[in-house]
Amino acid sequence: AKVAALVERSIIRAADHNPALVELKQGSRTPLFVVPGVVAAPYYLNELANRLDPEQGVYSFQALGLVGGVPLDTIESQATYYLDALRKVQPSGPYRIIGHSYGGYVAYEMAQQLTRDGQQVELLGLLDTLVVTSRLTAFQHDEVAIEAVVRAFYALYEDFLSEPYEILRELPLHQQL
């Protein structure tokens, strides 16, 4: 329950007109679009955005389900949803897209769709992309994936949580979240 509360507070609410896209940093250069990992909330990408060139604009995406609606269950449908949001900010290429972890697969599919549409992808970056499944719902409901999400939040918020991870991991998964 404590991890779930932190997740809720961490989700960045986007502007009503484009809830899938969050501006992390303004800049005059061609925007960089970052697809987050399976956690699907862009809060943890602020540090990356802040370390880039001061003129580098950075956007990130929020998965459908974090901002209302039913979560999309395939990489292809996520990519299409994110591209709809991306095109509201930048209607044509060249595009600069990176994906972290699971987000790398979505970023790759976004680049494929853009290329098929005749658009130029100037940069496609994959950061720590290791997940091998293409069904998000299967990954989200898999016990190993849930444990990985809980561990990731503990890595980020351990100083704010009263119970050590070693105690939490002994609880049933539904209680961990």
N, C-alpha and C positions, 0 to 999 in steps of 0.2 A: 504494500500500500504506500510506503514511503517513496519507493522508486516511481510509482505511478504518479504521485503528487509532484515529484520533481519533473517528470516528463510533461505533465500538464502545464506547469509554470514555465517550462523551457520552450514550448511551442510558440513560435513567433506568428502573430496574427498578421496576415498580409492585408493589403488594401482590398476593400470589398470588390473592386472591379477585376482583380486578378489574384484570387486567393492562393493559386498554386505557386506564385513567384514572390520572392522576398528580396528586396534590395538590401544587400549587406554593406555596400560601400558605393558612393557616387564617384564618378570619374569621367574624364573626357575621352579616354581611349576606348577602343572597341570592347564592349562588355565581355566579361568572362562569366559563363554560366556553369554553376557547380551543382552536380546531382549528389545529394547526400547518400550515405549508406542505408542499411536496412532500418535504422532508427527513423529515417525519413523526416526528421526535423532539422532545419538548417542551423540551429543555435551553435553547434560546435564548430562551424566553419568561419565564425567571426575572426578567430585568430589568424587563420590563413588569409582572409581578406585584408586584414590590417597589416600583414607582413609584405603584401605586394606593393608595387609602385603606387605612390599616392594618387596618381591619375588613372589608375586601373579601376574601372567600375566592376563590381562583382554582384551577381545575383545568384540565389539558390532557390531550390524548389521545395515545396511541401507536398507530401503525398495526399491524394484524395483519401479522406478518412480522418486525417488530422484536422482538416479545415471544413469538415462536413462531407456528406456523401458516403458512398460505399467504396472501400478500397478497391483499386484495380488489381486484377490477379495475374496479369502477364506483363512481361517486360515490354512487349510491343504496345500494349494499351497504355502503359505508363509513359512510354516515350512519346506517343501521340498526344497524350494529355499535357505533358510538359512542353512539347513543341507548340501547341496552341497558345500557351502562356508566354513562351519565349518570343513568338512572332508578334505579340502585342507590344513588346519592347523594341525588338529589332526585326522588322518585316523581311529583310533579306540579308544574305551573307556578305562577307565571309563571317562564319561563326567560330567561336572559341568555346569549347565545352570540355569540362573534366568531370570525372565521376570517382567517388570514393567508395571502395569496397563493393558492395552490391550495386551501388550507383554507377560503377564503371560499366556494367552490362547495359544499364538503361542509357547511359551516355553513348555507348557504342551503337545501340539501336537508333538513338536520335540521329547520330551522324549518318547511319545507313539511310534513314528516311529522308533526311535533308539532301543527301547525294542523289537519291532516286528522284527527288523533286527538282534536280538541276541546280541546287544551291552548293556553294563552296563551304567546306569545313576547313578553316585555317589551322585549327588546333583541336586534337582529340587527345585528352590525357586520361590515363587510368591510374588511380592511386590505390594500391593494396586491394586489387580486385581479385578475390579468391573464390567467391561463391559459385557453385556449379549448377544450381537449379534454375530453371526458367519460370517456375510458377511461384509467384510471391506468396500466395495464400498457403501453399504447402510449406514454404520456408517460415512464414510467420507462425504457423501452428505447430511446427516441429519443436520438440522438447530441447534439442540442442540449440536451435536458433533462439528460443526464449531465454535459455541460460546465457547465451552469448550477449543478448541485449542487456540482461540484468548485470552481467560482468562489466559491460561497457559503461553503464551508468554508474556503477560502483567506482570504476576507474576515474570517472569525471567528478563524482560528487562524494567520494568516500569521507572527506572531511566534514561533510554536512549531515551524515547519516549516523544514527546512534548505535546501530547494530553492525558489527563487523561482517564482512562477506562470508566468512567461514560459518557463522551462525545462520545467516540467511539461506545459504545454499542447502541446508538440511531441511528446510521447509518444502512442502509441496509447491510446484511451480505456480499454481494459481495464487498462492499466498505470497510468493516472492514478488509478483507484479503488483 
